[in-house]
């Protein structure tokens, strides 16, 4: 049976769409008037490719994520899952580095961390597990009553994973399975 | 022309063989009497598989690596490279998480970080890029004058990447290309 009382939910969810160049983030809050976006944006790290640069990039990302956590005090962090059968295995491994420091930031602030795969996120948001980026952006805009399309798409993806987790908490049987 | 003065080298190198269950580490030092092992061992994290556990595991690993850095003050961190064509892509992605927090720890202590692929490490240590784990362990024991085989193999692998970096600094043309 679906839950119906917002007090039972994590009231603030930080969604993160990890990347080594651009990481999208979005903090949503479930209140008496429905869902609101507390903050959303991107953490940008530089784009050079050496090993030492990668260390600096994960450091920038970690600092950025900790900054968002410390400013907005979410109760949960939701992150998109990575796939082993990713089309670009090198990218997936590099994304693993990014996720590693995001996971660390959540653990250091004692925040539970959940992850959902891309298909499930799209399905729970749009009803279609193969929805386009544009569809996700438009659905996010409508559901969260934003005045403009969330842009770049990394921001929409971050809000999408947060919203997917909210739906999962609210209606675990009806929408998210 | 090969360098010949140890003062020109990073005198302490921390080698790390990253893993999410067992991470090997080894600190070697180049002194007037040759190479010595300052410390070597493993950082063990728990083996559960949930997302939140992964966050705790990267946290334990990060704490362990920072602890080694702060106790032994290496000048450089050397880590094995991950491959995109890894036989176990899911493992490679998870290892990416581990490497991410190791890279972060190095960056936070302003230590340069270098990485070498497995073939190059084995070739520089044993002369054979396809050397077995046992060969690597025996060569490391001999080169570093250890009274016993470094065990588990993760410790030998960590010392191997540190030693590979030392050879690279000492004889960049002769051995490591």
Interface residues (C-beta under 8 A of the other chain):
Chain A: X51 X52 X54 X55 X56 X58 X59 X62 X82 X84 X85 X86 X89 X90 X92 X93 X94 X95 X96 X97 X98 X99 X100 X101 X103 X104 X106 X107 X108 X112 X113 X114 X115
Chain B: X51 X52 X54 X55 X56 X58 X59 X62 X82 X84 X85 X86 X89 X90 X92 X93 X94 X95 X96 X97 X98 X99 X100 X101 X103 X104 X106 X107 X108 X112 X113 X114 X115
